[in-house]
Amino acid sequence: MSDSEKRAADGNAAVSPLRRSCERFFENRAAVAAGAFVLLMLAACASAPLIAPFPFEAQDLELGAAGPSREHWLGTDALGRDVFSRLLYGGAVSLKVGLIATAVSCVIGVFYGMVAGWCGGARDSVMMRLVDILYALPFTLFVILLTVLFGQELWLIYVAVGAVSWLTMARIVRNQTRELRAQAFVEAAICMGQTPAKIMLRHILPNILGTVIVYATLTVPGVMLTEAFISFLGLGVKPPMTSWGLMIKEGADAMQDYPWLLLFPGAFFAGTLFALNVFGDGLRDAFDPRK
């Protein structure tokens, strides 16, 4: 082997797995573009009070439902409210539900999965059979029942949707924990007398964090879709607050007379879900340990 080939080989060996994963991700132009779109949407919706052309509650009953114009870029609804402004405010609610509910599902799923994977044996089997049973339950109906029983508070929607979205995360974390449980560095920590809780927090959690982040990005679209469904049924966000799901419901009711009320919220929602899925797929492919 020549000197240049040796230097190239040494350089490749010196590249960290994280750097290789990042390079693979940035080579995926579709995933990078999707990530940029998601960040732009997050920034726009978070800045709604600053950049929205009209206040959230502003109504013009004399104008009523009107198509796109120079003053109202995406038209107005039946109460004369600017559709573009409501899309920004509603997007903030939908994205917040997606992020917070995903965080709730990650906390529950990671804790449950690590405990099951660490314990192993009969306790692991019982915990995983419980997950299998919960998989068979109609989760959307469960969320609807929670909102009916305890009210349509926004924080309850976060908790309810997140509390039914953790099962797949628990399975993934459990399998990762079982693999790491047999590694030499974990056995060394056990021999040093470290407690299981400390081992899981200091040794196992950092090693599965990448997998958790990747799967969390794939969970957000499903969570947003669940919120949109319950809002479409009228059991989610309460007026005058709005979300993309509620706007789609209102647009569907008036689509024959005012099609823009359904077209624009549906396009924003579908585009964001598509971008989140492409972004999540790109992260999964880039951080795949088998590559």
N, C-alpha and C positions, 0 to 999 in steps of 0.2 A: 504493500500500500504506500502510495506517495505521501509526501509531507502535507500537500494540500488536502488530500482525501482524509488524512488523519485529523487535520484541523477542523474539517467540515464535520467529521464524525464526532469529535469532541464537542463542537459547538452544538450539534443536535442533541447530544446527551446532556448538555448543560441547561437546555431549555426546560423550564418547569412544566408540569402537567397543566397548571392553570394558564400559563402563557400559550401553550399549544391549543388549549380549548378556546381561548379568546381569539387566537388566529383563525381557527376553524369557523368560529361564529362570524367573524367579520368578513370571511370569504363568502358567506351565504348572504348575497345581496338582498334577497327577498326578506330574510329575517331581520337584517339591519334596517331596511326600509319600514318594515312593520313595527319594529321597536321605536323608530323615530316618529312614526305616526301616533303610536300609543302615548309617547312622551308629549307630543304636541297636543293631543286631545286632553291629557291630564292637566297640562299647563293652562290650556284655554278654559277648561271647566273650573279649575281651581281659581282662576282669575275672573270668573264671571261677574262679580260685583264691580270690577274695574273696567272690563272691556265690553260688557253687554250693552247694546245700543239703548235699551230701555230698562227701567227698574222691573223687578220680578212681578210686582203687583199692578203695574201700570195697565189700565184698561181704557179702551175707546169704544164705548157702546154704540156711538153713532157710526163708526167705521165698520164694526162687526167683522165677519170673516171676509177677508180680501186676499187676493192672490199676491205673489211677489211683486214688489215695487221698489223704487229707488230708496224710499224711506224705510220700508220693511222688506228686507232682502228675501226672506223666505215666507212672507205673507203674515197674516194674523188669523187668530182663531175666532170663534163665535162671540167672544167677549172683547174682541179688539186687542188682544194681547199679542205682542210680537213673538212669532214662532222661534226666530233665531235666538232671542234672549232666553226664552224658556228652554230651548235645547241646551244652552250652556248651563243654566241652573239645574235642569233635570239630569244632565250628564254628570254633574258634580255628585248628585245623590246616587245615581246608578253606579258610578265608579267607586264611590265611598263604600257602598254596600258590598261591591265585589271585593275590595281590598280588605275591609274590616272583617267580613264574614270569612274570607279565605284565611286571614290571620287566626281567627277563632278555630277554624277547622284544622289548621296546622298545629296549633298548640295542643288540641285534644288528640289529634292523630299521632303526632310525634311522641307525646307522653305515653299513650296507650300502646303504640307499636314498640317503643323501646322496652317498656316493662314486659310485654309479652315475649319479645325476642330474648330478653335477658333471662327471664325465668325458665323458659323452655318446659319440656315435659308436659305433665297433665295440666298445669296452669296455663301454659301457652295454648294447648288444645282447647280448653274451655273458653279462653278469651277469643280465640279465632272463630270458634263455633258461634259465639255471641255476635261477632261481626257478620258471619254468614246469615244469621237470623235477621239482623237489622237490614241487611241488603235486600231481603225479601219484602220489607215494609214499603208502602207507598209514601215516600218522603215528602212529596209535594202536598199530599193530603195532611201529613203531620204538621207541616208549616202552616197550612191553612187553619187547622184546628187551634194551633197556638195563637195565631192572630185573632181568631174569633173569641177564644177564651180570655186572653190577656190584653186585648186591644191592639190597635194598629200603630203603636209607638215605633218610631224609627229604630231606636236601640234594640227593640225586641226583634225586628226584622233581621238586624245584624246577627244577633245571637241565634235566632231560630234557623236561619239559612246556614250559618256556619256550623251549628251543632248537628246538622244532618249531612254534612259534606266531608266528614273526616275519615270515612271508612277505608277508602282506597289509600289514603295517606298512611293510615295505620298498617295496612298490609305491606306497603312498600318499606316503611321504616322497620317493621318487624323482620322482614327478610334481610335487610341490610344489617340490622343488629345481630342476627344469628350468625351471619358471615363474619362480622367483626369480633364477635364473642370468642371465636376460635383462633384469633390472631395472636401472635407472640406478645405484642405490646400490651394487650389486654390481660393475658395470663401473667405477665410480669407485674402489672399493676395489682392484680389479685394477690400475688405472692408478697407484695410489699405491704399488704394489709389495708389497701384503700377500700372504702365502702362502695357498694354497688352504685349508689346515687352519685358519688364523686366520679366513679369510672364512666358512668353514662354521660355526665355533664362535661368532663374534661377530655375524654378519649373517643367516645362513640359519637356524640352529637357533632363535634367538629368534622368528623369524617363523613357524616351523612348530610351535612348542611347543604352541599351542592345539589344533591338529589332532591332535597326538600324544596329548595328554591326553584328548581326546574319544574317540579310537579306543581308547585303553587301557582306558577304562571299559567299552567294548563287548567287549574281549578277556577281561576277568576272568571273566565267566560261562562262556565257552567253555573256559577253562583249568580252572575248577572242575569243569565237566562231564567233562573228560578225566580229571582226578584221581579223580573219583567212579567213572568207568568202570573204571579200572585197579584201584581199591580193591575194586570190586564183583567183579572177577575174582580177588581175593586176592593181587594183585601190588603193591599200594600200601602204605599205612601198616600197620605190623606191630603186632599186639596186644602188650601191653595198651593201647598208644596207639590212638586211634580217630579217625575222621573221619566226616563225614556219609555219604560213599560206603560206607565199611565198615559203618556202622550200618544203612544201607539193605540191604546184602547180608545181614547177620545177620537183619534183620527179614523179608526175603523168604524166607529159609529156614524161618522159624517163623510165617509170616503166617496160616496156617490155625488154629493154636492160640492165638497171641498177636498179634492184628492191630495192637495199639498200637505194637509194636516196629518196624513198617514205616510206619504212618500218621504218627506224629509226626516222625521224621527226614525222611520224604518231604515233609511239609508245610513244615518249616523250610527244607529245601534248595530246593524249588520256589519258595517265597515269596521267598527271597533272590535266586535267579536272575532271577525276574520283576522284582523291584525294581531290580536292577542293569541289566537291559535297558531298563526305562522311564527310569531315571536317565540312562543313556548316550544314549538317543534324545533326551531333553530337552536334554542338553548339545549334541548334534549339531545340533539344530534352532536352538538359541539362538545358537551360534557359527558358523552357516552364513554365510560372507561374502557370499553372494548376496542375503541379506535385509537 
